[in-house]
Amino acid sequence: MATYEIHGPAMTGEGETARLALRATKSGFSWAAFLFAPLWLAARRLWLPLALYVAASAALVALANLAGLTAGGAFALALTASLFVGFEGRNWRRAALARRGAPVIDIVEAADAEEAVERYARRAFPAIETPPPSAARETWPAPRRSEPQVLGLFPEARKP
């Protein structure tokens, strides 16, 4: 099981509307951010880290050319930059969500993000207790019908 951080606004509302505002972000290393750093940053709308990544990449390429690094050295620099994004990308996303009005409100262990939101919602918004079926029947009696009710197209049901 992975650890997820639940982000959301202050829980003043109740029910489904408050639950829909919740987001879960996984903690730890992000393989997608490591492998596809600029695309991952753009997809998460992390514009400042994306701009810094592009600027740092351009600076590393210029330094590699000036220093006369081999292809292996340039690859090592690019790998280091991608590792940095893989380790720090989720922290940048967490900070961006907090700036947008959705700070971390809880930490949950779950198999995936959807289950993490469900676990938090069950704990934060307990289900409203429903009366037992016998009490519901006493309170709300079934309506009496004079005709038999049939679902479907049965011409025999309408015969006098």
Stockholm file with secondary structure:
# STOCKHOLM 1.0

chainA/1-160         MATYEIHGPAMTGEGETARLALRATKSGFSWAAFLFAPLWLAARRLWLPLALYVAASAALVALANLAGLTAGGAFALALTASLFVGFEGRNWRRAALARRGAPVIDIVEAADAEEAVERYARRAFPAIETPPPSAARETWPAPRRSEPQVLGLFPEARKP
#=GR chainA/1-160 SS CEEEEEECSCCCSCHHHHHHTCEEEECSCCHHHHHSHHHHHHHTTCHHHHHHHHHHHHHHHHHHHHHTCCHHHHHHHHHHHHHHHHHHHHHHHHHHHHHTTCCEEEEEEESSHHHHHHHHHHHHSCCCCCCCHHHHHHHSCCCCCSSCCCCSCCGGGGCC
#=GC SS_cons         CEEEEEECSCCCSCHHHHHHTCEEEECSCCHHHHHSHHHHHHHTTCHHHHHHHHHHHHHHHHHHHHHTCCHHHHHHHHHHHHHHHHHHHHHHHHHHHHHTTCCEEEEEEESSHHHHHHHHHHHHSCCCCCCCHHHHHHHSCCCCCSSCCCCSCCGGGGCC
//
